[in-house]
Every structure is written in C-alpha cells, then in structure tokens.
C-alpha cells in the first residue's frame, strides 16, 4: 500500500501544471541546492578541526554539545514559519477505498522528507565519523547520534502537530514562538545557561547509553499524538472546518467617520481577521517588537562604526515597519479573488489607494507606541526608532504600493499561514529594494554630514512624505490605471 502511495505522489508531481512550466527553474534550484549541500558536507568534514583550532583546551565534541540546544530552538522557530502541514496531503484519498490509518501513517512518514531535515545530516554525520567515533566508545557514540536524530525528529513532528492545531487555534503557535524567544533571552542575559545544560545532557549520553531511549520515547509519543489527531479529523464531512471569527479589533464603526476611506479600511481589517494567512500580518509585528532586544543589547552595534549604525537603523525599520513591509507589497494580491469586482464598481481608485496607506498608518502607530519601552536602552534608541518610523510611514508605503502594481500572482487566502503559494521573487525584490534605497541614502549622508544629520534627514524625508501623501498617491494612481487590467488578468490566470 505504501508503494502505491509513493507512485500516486510521483504521478501528481508529474501531472502538476507547474512541473513543466517551472522545469528550468527547478533544475537551476536543484543545482544550487547540490552546491550548497556540498559546501555543508565539507564544513561537516572539517568541523572537528575548526572547533579544535578555536578552542584548543576543550574537547570539540563538548563544544558541539553546547550548541545543540540552540540549534533545536532556532530550528523550531524556523519550522514554525516554513514547515509545510502534511495533513492536507491526505484529503484526496478520503474519497477512495483506502483505510484512514494507512493514510495517516503515510502522511506522517512524509513529514521528515524535507530539506530542513536532510541538510543538518550533512554536518552531523561527517562530524560523527571524524570527531565523535574515533574519540569515544562505539556504544556511546551511537547512543549520542541516536539521541540527536530522535530529538530532531521529535522537533519535526512536534511542529507538525502545532501547525495542525494552528489551523484551529492561532494563539497556540503564537504562544509557542514567544516561549522560545523568552528561552533565548534568558540565555542571552545570563539568567540561566542553556549551553551548560546542553553540554551536561549530551555528555551524560556517552556514559549512560540508556539515556538515548528518552529522545526515542519522546519521538514515538509525539508521532502517536500526530496520528491520533489526524485520525480524529479524517472524515469527508470535516474536510473544511468553519469557525466563528473573533473580532480582535472590537467595534470598527468608528472608521465610518472617515467616509468611504474608513469603509475600505474596515473591509481590509475584516479580510485579515477572517483569513489565517492575512492574520499573520497582525501577529508578526507584535513578535517583532522584541527583535530590538537582540540588537541593542549587543555591544557590537553600539560603537560609532558605520555598519553598526546602519544595522541599528535597520532594527528600527524592522520593529516599527514590519507590517508595512508585509502588507504593502501584497496589498492588491490579498484582494485578487474580487479584484475585478473593485474595478467594475463605483469605487474611487484614489480612495482605494488612500485606504491602503491609511491602514498602514493605523497599524504602525500603535506598534511604534509599544516600542517606546526601548527607552530603557537609552533615549538615543528611541530617537533612532522614531526617525525610522517616520521614514517607514512617509516613504516606504508609497514605494511598496508602486511595486505591488507589478505583482500579478493570485493569493489564496484559504491556505495555511505559512504556505508559499502566491509568494515569489516580487516580494523579496520589493523588500530588498527598500533596504537598498535606505543604504544608498544612508552612506553618503553619514560620510559627508555625520550620524546625527543623517538621522535628521531621514526623519525629514518621512515627514515630507506624510505631508505630500495625496500628491504621491496621485502619481501611483496614474500607474494603477495603466496596470489594473494586466493585474486583473494575472489574478484570473494564476
């Protein structure tokens, strides 16, 4: 039966419209992945010697053990963002004469088949062969290897379970991410040493081989948890689960005071609250508020060097402007399902553009107010964040709205928040362009006018953008008129 499942998956890949259309892209991507894999393998081969050179008085295996727990924590956050939910793969088989148990097991066996799981092996296995096995007993070495592999698999299936639950309870994944961030901050501020704990745990495995059974039992337990969750919801009449949407913004009737612009803003907020993918835009900026702790607590960026100063400006942009960057580049793609409706109704397109800009202001201002707690790190930090906030709401929205007119990929709002559907190079290029523009403006000003004058000019540029927002939006409107039918056609075809 599993062989039949594999054959069906191969056929589905070959019959996919993207298989032939993106064949060249996939070949190039595969070549790049092979080159990256080769680099990682080389790193794994020489990792023991590299650690030995940097820490001559410490066993490289002990140093490696100290970093395992940090890898697992960072991998968890990475999986929360990028790991695919495999439960969706089994829904087409529910209409066939196939046992639900077999479908569930096949789906769970597909969970580890990702690049995220394969690439770490390219470092772990060579390091195990070159560094661990020659310096420790065979039993202890294999117990150590099994422990790490089982913990990686446990992590994999744990995140799969969290993301399946996330489809019903968004707060579950958000709280999980915050817990991991708090663990990192505890280590960062030396409240507790996870490095020492990691060294102790994985060091004991070499002596007490039976301890490797604990990660194995953890993996089997979370596998069974995934299995029971899949079985409980694997019915045809439960393929689509409907739930009541909570209005986390409360009553939006106050927006009616702003006329048609307020009505369009309210519609956009309701759209984001009713769909999992867009709801992420409202949650991620809150999490990003804590990003500054990692930057401002690092003495490397407090000096007077130019790269460090630009990095602090980037932190200010990221903290106060993440929503602008996430929403601005996809603002029209979110409405791709009814974009033609907007064009054929009596909606002033200038008001439509204005509502998108005001929505970015409406969300960004409370985020900036929350970021004022960074005054604990000094008034200078708040000043930098304020300057970048002004630049973010005065310049960045217009650039992103303009670039979003070239985005013709339909955005399926019914998919997982972490799905890559509708996301492509346009989004990456747009955000990269914003950072590049900041860099181009920053360096000449910093070199010739100094750090303080550079910040003042950034703030003034943002203020000018806010003052002349109507004039700038009218320029974007002209391009919108030229692009609207091409955008509509692209949304219908994708």
N, C-alpha and C positions, 0 to 999 in steps of 0.2 A: 504493500500500500504506500509506503514512503517513497518507493521508486516511482510510483505513479504520480505522486505529488510533485516530485522533482521534475518529471517530464512535463507536467502541466505548467509549472513555473517557467521552464525554458521556452515552451511554446508561447506563453503570454508575453515574454520579453521580446521574442522574435516578431510577434504579431502587433506589437505596440506601434502606433504611428511614429513615435519618437525614435524607434530603433534605426530606421533607415534615414530619417530626416537629420538626426544628430549623430550619425555613424562616425563622421570625420572628427567631430568634437570629442566623442567618446574615445576614439583611438588616441587622439592627442592627450586627452586626460589620462588614459591608461599608461601612456609612455611617461608622462610626468610623475605619475604615482610609482612606477617602477624605478625611476631615477631617485625619487625620494626614499623609497624602500631600500635601495642600495646604499644611500647615504646613512640611513638609520642602522643598517646592518654593520657598516664599517664603524660607526660610533659604538655599537654594542661590542664589537670585537676588541676595540682599543679602550673601552671604558674603564676596565680594571687598571690599566697603566696610567690613564689620565687622572683617576682618583688618587692613585699611589703617588704621582708627582706632586699633586696639590696638598695631600695630607700624608706625608711620609711616615709619620709616627702613629698613624691609625690604620687599622685593617680596612681596606676598601669595601669589604662586604658590610662592615659595621656602618660606614658612611652611607652606603647604598640603602641599608635597612632604615636609616633615619629619614630618608626621603620617601619611603614607600607610602606612608600615611598621607603625606602631602599630595602625592600623585593620585591616590584614591579619592581624596577630597576634591581636587581640581578636576579629575575625570568625572566625578559625579555632577558637578555644575555643567561641564561640557556636554554630558549626556542629556541633562535636563533640557538643553537648548536644541541639540542636533539629533538625538537618537529617535529613530522612527518607531511609531507604535505599530507593532506587528499584528495586533488583534484584528485590524482592518483587512489583513490578507486572507482571513479565513471566511469572510462573509459570503463570497460567491459559492463556496462549497456547501453552504447550508441548504441550498435548493437541490442538491444531488444526494444520491443514496450512499452517503458516507457518514460513519459514526462521528458524533461530536467529539468523543475522546481522542480519536485519531487526528481530527482537525486541530484540536487544541495542542496535542503533543508536537505535531508538525510545525505549528506556528511558533511554539516555544523553542524548538530546535533551530529555527531560523534566526532567533534573536541574537546569538553571538556572531552570526555571519556578517560582520561589519568591519570596515577599515579601522574603526576605533579599537577593536579587539585585536586585529592582526598586527598592526604596527608596533604596539608595545612588545610583542613576542620577538620582534627583530632586535630589540635591545636586551630583553630578558634572557633569551636562550643563549646567545653568544657570551653574555656576561656569566651565565651559569656554567657554561662549558670551560671558559678561560679562567674565571676567578673563583667561583664557589666550589666546584667539584674537585679541583686539584688541592685545595687548602682545607677541606673538611671531609668527614666520612661520607661514603656514598648514601647511607641511610639518612643522615642529617641533611645532606644536600638535596635529596629528592623530597624529603619532608618539607624543606624550605620552599622548593619550587612548587610543590602541590599547594601549599598554603597561599602563595601569591596568586597562582592561577585560579584557585577557588574563590579568593576574595574579589578578583576581577570579574569572574562570572557572577558572583553574588551581587556585586555592584551593578552589573548589566541587567540582571533580572529584577533587582530592586527598583531601578529607574523605569524599567518597562512597566512594572506594577504601578508606580507613582503616576506615570503618564496615562495609563489606562484609567486610573482613578481621577486624574486631572480633567478628563472629559466630562466628569460629573461634578467635581468639586475643585474649582480653580484655586481655592485657598490652600489646598493640600500641597501643591507643588510650590507655591509662593512661600509658605512657611518652611518647607524643606530647604529651599535656597537660602532663606535668611538664617536658618540654623547653621548651615555650612559656612556662611560668611562670618557668623559670630565665632565659630570654632577657629577660623583663620585669624580673626582679630585677637582672640585670646592668646594664640601663639605669638602673634606679631608684637603684642605689648608685654610679652613675657609673664603673663599671669599663670600660664601653665605650659610646660614643654611637651608638645606632641612628638617632637623629634626624639627626645629621650624615651618616651613611651614606645615609639615605633622600634627603636633600637632594642629595647628590652624584650618586646613581644617576639620579634622575628629572630632575635638572638637565642631565646629560650627554645625555639623550634629545633635548633641544631643539637641541643642536649636532650630534650624531651620530645622524641619524634611523634608521640601520640597526640601532641597538641595540633598537628596538622589535620586531625579529624574534626576539629572545631570549625574551621572555614568550610570543610566539606559538608558538615551538617547544616551550616548557615546557607550554603548554596542550595542544598536539597530542600530546605524549608521554604526558601523564597521561590524556588521552582514550583513546589506544591501550592504555594499561595497564588502564584500566577495561574496555575492550572485550575484551581477551584474558582478563581474569579472569572476566567474565560468560560468555563462550563456553566456557571450560574447565569451568564448573559448571552449564551449562544443559542438563541431562538429566532426564528424568522420574524416573529411579531415584535422583537426587541432590537431589530437592526438599527432603528433610529429612535433614540431616546429623546423625548421632549421634556423640558423642564421649565419652570417658571423663571423668568428673568428678573433678577433683583435690580432695582434702580439705586445703585450706589451713589448717584449724584442727587438723590432726592427729587424734589419737585423742580422741573425745568421751566415752569411757567414764567419765571422772571425774565427769560430770554425773549418772551413775546414783546417786551417793552422796546426791543431793538428792531421791531418790524420784520420784514422778510429775511433780513440777515440773521436775526435771532432764531427764526423758524428753521432756517437751514442749518444753523449751528446745533439746534436741538435734535434735528434729524440725524446729523452726523454722530452726536454723542450716543443717541439711541442705537444707531447702527453698530457702534463699537461695543456697547454693552450687551447686545444681543448675539454677538458672534465671538467665538473663542479666539480666533486669530487677531481680530482687532482689539479685543480686550487686553491683550498683552501690551499694547501701546500705552495703556493707562497704568499697568502694573510695573513695567520695567523702569520707568523714570523714578519711581519711588525707591526701588532697589539701587538704582544708580546713584542715589544721593550719598550712599556710603562709600562710593569709589574714591572720594577725596581723602578719606582717612588713610588709604594706602599710599597716596601721593604726598600729602602734606606731612605725614609722619616720617617720610624718608628724607634724611638729611642731604641726599644727593641732589635733590631738586630745590633746596633752599639757598644754594650758593648763587653767585652772580653770573654763572656761565649762561651763555645764550641758549643752548639746547634745553637746559633745565627750566629756564624762564618760559620757553615755548611750551614745554610739557605741562607747566602749571596753567598756562592759558588753555591748553587742550583739556585739562581736567575741569576747568571752569566751564568750557563749552559742553563737555560730556554731562556734567552734573545738571546744569540748568537748561540744556538744549536737546537732550536725548529724544524727547517727544517730538520736537520739531523735525529732527532728522529721520525718525521712524515714520512719522505721519506725512511729512511734506512730500517725500519722493513717491509715496503710494496713494496720495490723496484722491486721484481720479481712478486708480485701479480698484480701490475699495468699492467704488460705485459702478464698476464695469457691468454688473448684472442689469442695471437700469440706466446706464449712461444715455442710451438712445431716448429714454423717457425724458431725461433732463433737457435734451436738445429739442424735442418736439413740443414741449410745453412752454407756457408763457413765464419762463424763469429768466430774469435778467442775468446774463452770464457774468457781468461785472459784480453783481451781488453775490453770485456763486463763488467767485474768486475771493471776494472780500470776506465771506463767511468762513472760508478755509483759513485765511490769515488770522481772523479774529479768534477762531477756535484754537489755533496755536498759541495765541496770547493768553486765552482763557485758561489753558492747562499749564503753560510755562510760568505764569506769575505765581501761583501757589507753590510750585516746585522751588522757585527762587526764594520765596519767603521761608520755606522749610530749610533751605540750605544756609540760612543765616546763622545756624548753630556753629558754623565753622569759624565764628569769631573767637572761639576757644583756641584756635590755632593762630590768632592774630588778626588785627584789623586789615593788614595787607592782603590776606587771603580773601576776605570778604570784598575788598576793593577789586581784586582781580576777577572774582566771580561776578561781581556787578557789571564790570566792563564787558565781560564775555556774554553776560545775559543780554545786555543792550545790543551787542553785535548780533547775537543769536536771533533776537526778535525783530531787529531792524534791517538785517541784510540776508541772513540765511533763509528765512521763509520764501523770499522772492526768488532767490536762486533755485531753490528746490521746486517751487511751483513751476518755474520756467522749464526746468529739466524734466519734471513729471509729464509735460506735454509730449515728450518723446517716448514715454513708456506706454506701449500698446499691449501689454500682457494682461490677460484677464486674471482676476484674483478671486479664487474660490473660497468664500468666507466660511463654508461648511466644514472645511478640513481642519486638521489638528493645528494648534497654535504654532507648532514647530515644523510644519510642512514647508518644503522648499518650492511648492507649486506657486507660480506667479512671481517668484523671485529670480533675478538674473543679474547680469552684469550691469544693467542700468542702475540698480540700487547701489551697488558697490561703487560704480564710477561717480555717481552723484555725491555720495558722502565723501569719497576721496577728493573730489573736486573742491568741496567746501574746505576741507583741511588744507589742500594745496593753495587755495586762494588766501587763507589765513597765513600760511607760511610765506607766500610771496609778499604780502603786505608787511608781515612782521619783521623779516630780516633787514630790509633796507632801513625801515624806521628805527629799529633797535640799534643798528650800527651807526647811523648818522645823527639820530636825535636822542638816543638814550632810552632806557627802560620805562621811565615814568611818562615821557612824552609819547612813547609808543602806545602805552595803555590809554592815555587820554584821547589819542586819535582814533583808536578802536572804538572807544565809547562814543565819540562824536559821530563817527560813521553810523553807528547803530541808532543814535538819536535822529540823525538826518533821515535815515530810512523810515523811522516811525513817523516823522513829521510829513514826509512826502509819500506816504504809503499809497494814497489814491493815484498819484501820478505814475508810480511804478507799476501798480496793478493794471493801469490802462495800457501800459506798454506790453505787459504779459497778455492782456486781453486780445491785442492785435494778433499775437502769435497763436492764441487759443482759437480765434476764428479761422486761421489758416490750417490748424491741425485737428479740429474737432471731428471732421468726417473720417480722417485717417485713423484717429483714435477709436471712433465708434466701430469702424470696420475691423480694426485689430482686436477689439474686445469681443466681437462676434465670432471671429475665426479661431481664437485661442481657447 
